[in-house]
């Protein structure tokens, strides 16, 4: 006999509100339905109603607390494309360093959460203790541990000083020396292996079909990474290669264990990228327009549209902007966060799993629910999903109404 079991929208296994409607026989999950839209903050609307694009840049930083470098990175890329704005080479290197520091802290944070989801809290505490080293460096360089306010159109707001470099290198050495120990805890522990190996499998075919991104798709053998496929900032200088689990294990299963492997290898990769960036970083200016007043005038006069693609720790982030002279801050702004792509991967992952596997499988895509929005409407008591054409029509109608002053 089948039973319907809801997990969420509020549940101890979920850090943010979303509903997983499970159909189970005994302990085995037979069908899965993902019901989103319990959390909608209207970030795009807020950002489009600031006084200028620089204020909107700090709104972008708050799309996600963990990926607070990633969203501003995608936004500055989009605006710089729309304005045809050049960025000094030193600023591009600093951006790479900032992005890779964020990847280290994000993956270590995720690893701790993953350990917690299977009840291994001693490993959670150890992993988050290890994570403190990179958080200290983020605070040293930026003044803040979480939101850093470092990105700016045309460059960065703060330089990496000479006195910072020895401390950054010391942190990198700490991770190089401790990597084997961390990998042993996660990859050789029998309990973790039993809870994650052959659990929550996403095949390469399903990963491609569902357009999964980031470690979620790379763990299934899809070698997709924006830093590799459409390199930006100073990434072309580093020849970044997409990490897949067979680089360590010799095979690809596409399960939760493989997603652990990919993230651990990416921590090691980030350390190597930062080391090279410090060695090769050129001198020079850190912004193309140091006078904010002049930059604001240029932004106000700009006409054009641009797309920014950035490889966040969770996967590809896309920001689209349309700049029109006289419309501030943006004529339009659209964000697509990686969880939007990855969330449907839960369906093939969870089918055939046990109920007890739900927390670790759900966590294995590193979901950020507040980044993921859905739009529905209630018409005559019926709930229906709006199509692409519906959303475009409603958007045009809304824009015309606003232009009329309605």
SULNOR-V934591 format. One record per residue. N is the residue number from 1. RES is the residue in one small letter. PHI is phi as a letter, one per 20 degrees, with the letter a starting at -180 (NA if undefined). NEAR is the number of other C-alpha atoms within 8 Angstrom. Layout:
n->[N;N]
res->[RES;RES]
phi->[PHI;PHI]
near->[NEAR;NEAR]
This chain:
n->[1;2;3;4;5;6;7;8;9;10;11;12;13;14;15;16;17;18;19;20;21;22;23;24;25;26;27;28;29;30;31;32;33;34;35;36;37;38;39;40;41;42;43;44;45;46;47;48;49;50;51;52;53;54;55;56;57;58;59;60;61;62;63;64;65;66;67;68;69;70;71;72;73;74;75;76;77;78;79;80;81;82;83;84;85;86;87;88;89;90;91;92;93;94;95;96;97;98;99;100;101;102;103;104;105;106;107;108;109;110;111;112;113;114;115;116;117;118;119;120;121;122;123;124;125;126;127;128;129;130;131;132;133;134;135;136;137;138;139;140;141;142;143;144;145;146;147;148;149;150;151;152;153;154;155;156;157;158;159;160;161;162;163;164;165;166;167;168;169;170;171;172;173;174;175;176;177;178;179;180;181;182;183;184;185;186;187;188;189;190;191;192;193;194;195;196;197;198;199;200;201;202;203;204;205;206;207;208;209;210;211;212;213;214;215;216;217;218;219;220;221;222;223;224;225;226;227;228;229;230;231;232;233;234;235;236;237;238;239;240;241;242;243;244;245;246;247;248;249;250;251;252;253;254;255;256;257;258;259;260;261;262;263;264;265;266;267;268;269;270;271;272;273;274;275;276;277;278;279;280;281;282;283;284;285;286;287;288;289;290;291;292;293;294;295;296;297;298;299;300;301;302;303;304;305;306;307;308;309;310;311;312;313;314;315;316;317;318;319;320;321;322;323;324;325;326;327;328;329;330;331;332;333;334;335;336;337;338;339;340;341;342;343;344;345;346;347;348;349;350;351;352;353;354;355;356;357;358;359;360;361;362;363;364;365;366;367;368;369;370;371;372;373;374;375;376;377;378;379;380;381;382;383;384;385;386;387;388;389;390;391;392;393;394;395;396;397;398;399;400;401;402;403;404;405;406]
res->[x;x;x;x;x;x;x;x;x;x;x;x;x;x;x;x;x;x;x;x;x;x;x;x;x;x;x;x;x;x;x;x;x;x;x;x;x;x;x;x;x;x;x;x;x;x;x;x;x;x;x;x;x;x;x;x;x;x;x;x;x;x;x;x;x;x;x;x;x;x;x;x;x;x;x;x;x;x;x;x;x;x;x;x;x;x;x;x;x;x;x;x;x;x;x;x;x;x;x;x;x;x;x;x;x;x;x;x;x;x;x;x;x;x;x;x;x;x;x;x;x;x;x;x;x;x;x;x;x;x;x;x;x;x;x;x;x;x;x;x;x;x;x;x;x;x;x;x;x;x;x;x;x;x;x;x;x;x;x;x;x;x;x;x;x;x;x;x;x;x;x;x;x;x;x;x;x;x;x;x;x;x;x;x;x;x;x;x;x;x;x;x;x;x;x;x;x;x;x;x;x;x;x;x;x;x;x;x;x;x;x;x;x;x;x;x;x;x;x;x;x;x;x;x;x;x;x;x;x;x;x;x;x;x;x;x;x;x;x;x;x;x;x;x;x;x;x;x;x;x;x;x;x;x;x;x;x;x;x;x;x;x;x;x;x;x;x;x;x;x;x;x;x;x;x;x;x;x;x;x;x;x;x;x;x;x;x;x;x;x;x;x;x;x;x;x;x;x;x;x;x;x;x;x;x;x;x;x;x;x;x;x;x;x;x;x;x;x;x;x;x;x;x;x;x;x;x;x;x;x;x;x;x;x;x;x;x;x;x;x;x;x;x;x;x;x;x;x;x;x;x;x;x;x;x;x;x;x;x;x;x;x;x;x;x;x;x;x;x;x;x;x;x;x;x;x;x;x;x;x;x;x;x;x;x;x;x;x;x;x;x;x;x;x;x;x;x;x;x;x;x;x;x;x;x;x]
phi->[NA;e;c;e;c;e;d;o;f;d;b;g;e;d;e;c;f;b;d;d;e;d;d;c;c;m;d;e;e;d;c;c;c;d;d;e;n;e;c;c;e;m;g;f;f;f;f;e;d;e;f;b;f;f;f;f;f;f;f;g;f;d;g;b;f;f;e;e;e;f;f;f;f;f;f;f;f;f;f;f;f;f;e;l;e;f;c;g;f;f;f;f;f;f;f;f;f;f;f;f;f;f;f;f;f;f;f;f;g;f;f;f;f;f;f;f;f;d;n;d;f;f;f;g;f;f;f;f;f;f;f;g;f;f;f;f;f;g;f;f;f;d;n;c;e;d;f;d;l;d;f;b;g;n;r;c;e;c;e;e;e;g;f;f;f;g;f;f;f;f;f;f;f;g;f;f;f;e;f;f;f;f;f;f;g;e;d;d;f;f;f;f;f;f;e;c;f;m;d;m;f;d;f;f;f;f;f;f;f;e;l;f;c;m;g;f;e;f;f;e;n;e;e;c;b;f;f;e;e;b;g;c;l;d;f;g;f;d;l;f;d;f;e;c;f;f;f;d;e;n;b;c;d;n;e;f;g;f;f;f;g;f;f;f;f;f;f;f;f;f;g;f;f;f;g;f;f;f;f;d;f;f;e;o;f;d;b;f;b;f;e;f;f;f;f;f;f;f;f;f;e;f;c;q;c;b;c;d;d;c;e;f;g;e;p;f;d;c;c;d;c;c;d;c;g;n;d;c;e;c;f;b;b;c;d;c;e;f;f;g;f;e;f;f;f;g;f;f;f;e;f;n;e;e;g;f;e;g;g;f;f;f;f;f;e;l;f;c;f;f;e;d;d;c;c;c;c;d;c;l;m;d;e;c;e;f;f;g;f;f;f;f;f;f;f;f;f;f;f;f;f;f;f;e;n;e]
near->[4;7;7;8;8;8;10;10;11;10;9;5;6;11;6;9;12;15;12;12;12;13;12;13;10;6;7;11;15;10;9;13;8;11;8;10;10;7;10;8;5;6;9;9;7;9;14;13;8;11;7;10;12;9;10;12;13;10;11;13;16;9;12;11;9;7;13;15;14;13;15;13;11;15;14;14;12;16;15;13;12;16;11;6;8;7;11;13;10;12;14;12;12;11;12;13;11;9;11;12;12;12;13;14;11;11;12;12;11;9;11;14;10;12;12;11;11;10;6;9;8;6;11;14;9;9;13;11;8;8;12;8;9;11;10;9;11;14;11;9;8;11;8;9;10;9;10;11;8;9;12;11;9;13;13;14;10;7;8;8;6;6;6;10;10;8;9;9;9;8;11;10;8;8;10;9;7;8;9;7;7;9;10;9;9;9;10;9;9;6;6;11;11;7;9;12;10;9;13;15;12;12;9;11;6;10;15;10;7;10;8;12;14;15;13;15;15;16;17;16;11;11;9;11;12;11;13;13;7;6;10;8;9;12;12;11;5;8;7;8;7;9;10;13;16;8;8;6;7;7;7;12;10;15;15;15;13;14;15;11;12;14;10;10;9;11;11;11;8;12;13;8;11;12;10;9;11;8;6;6;8;6;5;7;8;14;13;10;8;6;6;7;6;8;10;11;8;8;9;13;9;11;10;9;13;13;14;16;12;14;13;13;11;14;12;14;16;12;15;14;16;13;15;13;9;6;9;14;14;12;11;9;12;8;9;9;11;13;14;10;11;15;9;8;12;12;11;10;12;13;12;7;12;9;8;5;11;10;11;12;14;10;11;12;13;9;11;9;11;11;10;13;11;6;7;8;8;8;7;4;5;6;8;8;7;9;6;6;6;8;9;8;8;8;8;8;8;8;8;8;9;8;7;6;5;5]
